[in-house]
Amino acid sequence: MAAQKYCLALDLVDDAQLMAEYKSYHQNIWPEIAKSIKDSGIEVLDIYNVGNRMFMIIEANETFSFDEKSKNDANNPKVQEWEALMWKFQQALPWAKPGEKWMLMEKIFELK
């Protein structure tokens, strides 16, 4: 079982055709993207969708770091190409900083 769990949110552009195209890309992501995710220590990555809101759940091992992943992604041309392509479909949440995409969510409840 993964040691860390993170939940993130992002919106898609509210356009049915663009949302369908975005989902289509995620049915068969580029192998370099899957490799970069796995190499970062992410063991499970799920994306859920309702309307134009997306919710990502990441389960990562103890080696995972958002800072390290960002650094590695910045130096990976294929990841940069993918991110530029995905930005066509994505739109920042209203409270995001300029250029900020997926935003880490705060856990406010856990049933015990």
N, C-alpha and C positions, 0 to 999 in steps of 0.2 A: 504494500500500500504506500502511496506517495506521502511524503512528510509534510508538504505544504499545499494549501488550496487557496486559489485566488479567484475572485469573480470581477468581471469587467463589463462595462456597457459602452455602446456606441450606437449611433443612429445611421440608417441608410437614407439616401435621398428618397423622398416620398414619391416615387414614380414606379408604377407596377412593372414596366418593361426593364428598368434598371435593376430593380430588386430581383426579378427573375434571372437576369444575366449574372448578378452577383452570386446568387445561390448556385447557378450552373457552374461557375468557376470553382466553387467549393465542393462540388461533387467529384472533382478530379484536380486537386491542387498540384502545382508543379512539384516534382520530386525534390528539387533543391530547397523548397520552402518546408516540406515535411522534414527533411534532413536538418535544416537549421533549427527547427522547433525541437526535435528530439535531441540534437546535440547540445542544446542549452540546458537540458535537465528536465524538460517538460515531458511527462509520461502520458498524460491524458489532456486533450484539449477538445472541448465541446463548445459549439456555438448554437444557441437557440435564438428564435426570432418570433416576434409578435408585432404585427403592423410593420412599422419601419424601425422598431427598436430591436437591437441585438444584445444578447447576453452571453458572455464567454466564461466558461468554467475551466480553470487550469489546475491540474494536479501535478506537482513537480517534486523532484527529489531534493535532498538537502544541498545539492550543488547549485541549484537554480538561483539566479539573481537578475532582476529586471535591468539593473545597470549593465551587467555583463552582456545580457542579451541585446540591449540597445547598442552597445559598442560593437559587438560582432555583426549585428544587422547593418550598421552604418558602413562597415567595411566589406559587405557582401553585395556585389552588383546585382545578383539575381533577386535577392530580397528587396533591394531598393527598387528594382524594376516592378516587382509584384506590388509593393506598397504604393508606388505611383499609379499603377493600374487600378488598384482597389480604391484609391482616393476619389476616382470618378464616381463611385457608387456610394461612398460614405460621406457623412456630414458630422461634424463635431457636435457633441452635446452643447446645449445653450451656455453652460457654465464652464466649458473647457477653455484652456489657455490657447492662444494662437498656435496652430500646428499640432495640438494635442488630439490624439485619436481615441483609442480605447482608454477608458478611465477606470481605475481601480475603485471598486465599490466597498463601502464600509459594511462589515457584518454587524447586524443589529439584533439578531435573535438566533438562538440555537436550542432546539428541543432536546432536553436531557431526560 
